[in-house]
Amino acid sequence: MTYREYKPTWLEQKICVDIYGRDLNLSDVPMTMMTREVAYTKRNLSQDEIDNLYEGWISKQEENK
């Protein structure tokens, strides 16, 4: 699978975030599971920002191999 082919799968992976789509933190906001796509939409991230997050994630995956 190529870089661009995997992105939709990556966006559908569930992550643990607060109800506003933010990363884990020490606030008293309830935590939940949602897809990356929903979380990033709630954060109002642009497509370029999502692409940058994906590229960073890919880089980390390659480093861990």
C-alpha positions, 0 to 999 in steps of 0.5 A: 500500500502506498503513502496516499492509499493508506491515508484513508485507513489511517483517518478511520483508526480510532484514537482516545481523545477528549470530547472536543477531539483534543489529545489526552490531557489532565483536564476534567473533560471526559475522554472518548474514542473517535476516529482521527477524521472526526477528531481532526474535524472537531479541532478545525484542522485544515487539510494541510495540517492533517497532511503534516500530522500524517507525514509525521506519523509515517516518519515515526513508523519508519523510525521504529522499523 
